[in-house]
Amino acid sequence: MRKDRAFPHSFDYSEKRAGTFNEFIAWHKRGTPAYLIRYEKGLCHEFIKQAQAMLAKGFDVDASYLKEFLTADSAGNRIGDDDNLFSYLKLAFLYGEPEALFDLAYFFWTGRGLKRNLKVAIDLFRQSGMLGFAPAWFELGLINFYGIGTKRDFARSRDCFSRAMEISDVDCIAYRHFIDAVSGVTKPQGLLNLSSLAFMGSKFASYVILKGHSLGLAFSDSIVADPMVEKRSRQFSSLSSNCVDVIDKDLAKISHRLKGLSHLKEKGAEEENAVVNDDGEEALD
């Protein structure tokens, strides 16, 4: 962990808007990742100048990082430029800047500005997380949950989401509930815990609820009919068809398991109603 600025214990993992560079750097120091801070693109070069002015007074990791981030952002993420790439590597490894490692992982993961390399990206996300940048654990949780660039691993995914809890994102909790239900750690009915998370804004929980409802899972009518839940579900389903297909298959398995349990209960009830008469012959009530 960096000695000059430790990350806060709780990340502010929601979009913020900055009208000045001072607002931008203030949000960043409070734990909002730079990529979640929105600003007018016309202000980008002015922000870079102010970061350079801060650096002229003395080295500051935040100012140095934000200068490189804004430079890459203004150039359309062409981080492959030698000077910009070297600055990121220096920040990441010389100054132990986990957010720079996260950026490098993102660029390798998406292939924006650097040749796509999922193996390198996963390793960089992990290094970033080990240095205290909780959003990296959230990304690793998703990677292991969906099996992107690696084998699908529920146990590893759940561990990553647990490590990411510092970002206070309801999706972390929602994914953990879902993993527990699918893997059999909890009963399938445990998915009902997603209802409150959908109300709190989880797009993942919202999609699971509406899709699960269509498969016969017993979510309440009130949450199924909630327009915000429907809106968040649509937003989630538009992200990636591959990810949606993975969840649909998981929900189909849970639905099948519940139908099997229901059949066993009905069979058990029939057996209980069977009365054995004195001759040892079964008679039904």
WOCOR-V639038 format. One record per backbone hydrogen bond with DSSP energy under -0.5 kcal/mol. CO is the residue of the C=O (numbers start at 0). NH is the residue of the N-H. E is the energy in kcal/mol with one decimal. If there is no record, write none. Layout:
BEGIN
co->(CO | CO)
nh->(NH | NH)
e->(E | E)
END
This chain:
BEGIN
co->(10 | 11 | 15 | 19 | 20 | 21 | 22 | 23 | 24 | 25 | 26 | 27 | 30 | 32 | 33 | 35 | 35 | 37 | 39 | 40 | 42 | 43 | 44 | 45 | 46 | 47 | 48 | 49 | 50 | 51 | 52 | 53 | 54 | 59 | 60 | 61 | 62 | 63 | 64 | 65 | 66 | 67 | 68 | 69 | 70 | 71 | 71 | 72 | 76 | 77 | 80 | 81 | 82 | 83 | 84 | 85 | 86 | 87 | 88 | 88 | 89 | 89 | 90 | 95 | 96 | 96 | 97 | 98 | 99 | 100 | 101 | 102 | 103 | 104 | 105 | 106 | 106 | 107 | 110 | 116 | 117 | 118 | 119 | 120 | 121 | 122 | 123 | 124 | 125 | 126 | 127 | 128 | 131 | 132 | 132 | 133 | 133 | 134 | 135 | 136 | 137 | 138 | 139 | 140 | 141 | 142 | 142 | 143 | 146 | 152 | 153 | 154 | 155 | 156 | 157 | 158 | 159 | 161 | 162 | 163 | 164 | 165 | 166 | 168 | 168 | 169 | 170 | 171 | 172 | 173 | 174 | 175 | 176 | 177 | 178 | 179 | 179 | 179 | 186 | 187 | 188 | 189 | 190 | 191 | 192 | 193 | 194 | 195 | 196 | 197 | 200 | 201 | 202 | 203 | 204 | 205 | 206 | 207 | 208 | 209 | 210 | 211 | 211 | 212 | 216 | 219 | 220 | 222 | 225 | 226 | 227 | 228 | 229 | 230 | 231 | 232 | 233 | 235 | 235 | 239 | 240 | 241 | 242 | 243 | 244 | 245 | 246 | 247 | 248 | 249 | 250 | 251 | 252 | 253 | 254 | 255 | 256 | 257 | 258 | 259 | 260 | 261 | 262 | 263 | 264 | 265 | 266 | 267 | 268 | 269 | 270 | 272 | 272 | 273 | 274 | 274 | 276 | 280 | 282)
nh->(12 | 13 | 37 | 23 | 24 | 25 | 26 | 27 | 28 | 29 | 31 | 30 | 32 | 35 | 36 | 15 | 37 | 17 | 42 | 43 | 46 | 47 | 48 | 49 | 50 | 51 | 52 | 53 | 54 | 55 | 56 | 56 | 57 | 63 | 64 | 65 | 66 | 67 | 68 | 69 | 70 | 71 | 72 | 73 | 74 | 76 | 77 | 75 | 78 | 80 | 84 | 85 | 86 | 87 | 88 | 89 | 90 | 91 | 92 | 93 | 93 | 94 | 96 | 97 | 99 | 100 | 101 | 102 | 103 | 104 | 105 | 106 | 107 | 108 | 109 | 110 | 111 | 116 | 112 | 120 | 121 | 122 | 123 | 124 | 125 | 126 | 127 | 128 | 129 | 130 | 132 | 131 | 133 | 135 | 136 | 136 | 137 | 138 | 139 | 140 | 141 | 142 | 143 | 144 | 145 | 146 | 147 | 152 | 148 | 156 | 157 | 158 | 159 | 160 | 161 | 162 | 163 | 164 | 165 | 166 | 167 | 10 | 12 | 171 | 172 | 173 | 174 | 175 | 176 | 177 | 178 | 179 | 180 | 181 | 182 | 183 | 184 | 185 | 189 | 190 | 191 | 192 | 193 | 194 | 196 | 197 | 198 | 199 | 201 | 200 | 202 | 205 | 206 | 207 | 208 | 209 | 210 | 211 | 212 | 213 | 214 | 214 | 216 | 215 | 218 | 223 | 224 | 225 | 229 | 230 | 231 | 232 | 233 | 234 | 235 | 236 | 237 | 238 | 239 | 243 | 244 | 245 | 246 | 247 | 248 | 249 | 250 | 251 | 252 | 253 | 254 | 255 | 256 | 257 | 258 | 259 | 260 | 261 | 262 | 263 | 264 | 265 | 266 | 267 | 268 | 269 | 270 | 271 | 272 | 273 | 273 | 274 | 284 | 275 | 276 | 282 | 279 | 276 | 274)
e->(-1.1 | -1.3 | -3.6 | -2.0 | -2.9 | -1.8 | -2.5 | -2.0 | -2.2 | -1.3 | -2.0 | -1.3 | -0.6 | -2.1 | -1.7 | -2.2 | -0.8 | -2.8 | -2.2 | -1.4 | -2.5 | -2.2 | -2.0 | -2.0 | -2.2 | -2.3 | -2.1 | -2.0 | -2.0 | -1.6 | -0.7 | -0.8 | -0.8 | -2.8 | -3.0 | -3.0 | -2.1 | -1.7 | -2.8 | -2.9 | -2.0 | -2.5 | -2.6 | -2.6 | -1.1 | -3.3 | -0.6 | -1.4 | -2.3 | -1.3 | -3.0 | -2.6 | -2.0 | -1.9 | -2.5 | -2.5 | -2.4 | -2.9 | -2.7 | -0.5 | -1.9 | -1.4 | -2.3 | -1.0 | -0.7 | -1.5 | -2.1 | -2.2 | -2.4 | -2.4 | -2.6 | -2.6 | -2.4 | -2.5 | -2.5 | -1.9 | -0.7 | -1.8 | -0.9 | -2.2 | -2.7 | -1.8 | -2.4 | -2.7 | -2.1 | -2.2 | -2.5 | -2.5 | -2.5 | -1.2 | -2.1 | -1.8 | -1.2 | -1.8 | -0.6 | -1.0 | -1.5 | -2.0 | -2.1 | -2.2 | -2.0 | -2.5 | -2.5 | -2.0 | -2.6 | -1.2 | -1.9 | -2.2 | -0.7 | -2.3 | -2.9 | -1.9 | -2.2 | -2.5 | -2.1 | -2.0 | -1.4 | -1.2 | -0.6 | -2.3 | -2.1 | -1.8 | -0.7 | -1.4 | -0.8 | -2.4 | -2.9 | -1.6 | -2.3 | -2.3 | -2.8 | -2.3 | -1.9 | -2.7 | -2.7 | -0.6 | -1.4 | -1.9 | -2.7 | -2.1 | -2.1 | -1.8 | -2.3 | -1.5 | -0.7 | -2.3 | -1.8 | -1.3 | -2.4 | -1.2 | -0.6 | -1.9 | -2.3 | -2.4 | -2.3 | -2.1 | -2.7 | -2.8 | -2.4 | -1.6 | -0.8 | -0.7 | -2.8 | -1.5 | -2.0 | -1.9 | -2.0 | -0.6 | -1.9 | -2.2 | -2.6 | -2.2 | -2.1 | -2.2 | -2.3 | -2.5 | -1.2 | -1.8 | -0.6 | -2.0 | -2.2 | -1.7 | -1.9 | -2.6 | -2.0 | -1.8 | -2.7 | -2.1 | -1.8 | -2.1 | -2.7 | -2.3 | -2.3 | -2.4 | -2.2 | -2.0 | -2.2 | -2.4 | -2.2 | -2.0 | -2.1 | -2.3 | -2.4 | -2.5 | -2.4 | -2.0 | -2.0 | -2.0 | -1.5 | -0.5 | -0.7 | -0.6 | -1.1 | -0.5 | -0.6 | -2.7 | -2.1 | -2.9 | -2.7)
END
